[in-house]
């Protein structure tokens, strides 16, 4: 019983240590920026919401492709602060566009929403320094 408890404690300590470990990050070129072509900040939109993503100073490449000065888009929906030193999660609040897409349609419920873009490297990790858009607020009307 004591051995099992020690093994459990050691496993938990390893998970905590790995969670706090920093993941290697890909350098971003100076001046690179990501932005929303549409929708505009403050827009009221009848859903679904068409999102067009823009990128300056870098190129778009699918996840897994190791090409210099490239990345792929992630749209953060109603996220307070993105995690910038770990791979971005993949869920309804962290939308991945790992095939190199530059536009999408989001089906969001009626109400106010925040959107923010984060460029990820081939491993879905934000660049160093992070290439992050201004957070915008939109209202979806039904």
Beta strands, then each sheet from edge to edge (+ up, - down):
strand 1: 33-38
strand 2: 44-46
strand 3: 49-56
strand 4: 59-60
strand 5: 70-77
strand 6: 94-96
strand 7: 103-106
strand 8: 111-120
strand 9: 136-141
sheet 1: 1+ 3- 7+
sheet 2: 2+ 9+ 8- 5+ 4+
sheet 3: 2+ 9+ 8- 5+ 6-
end
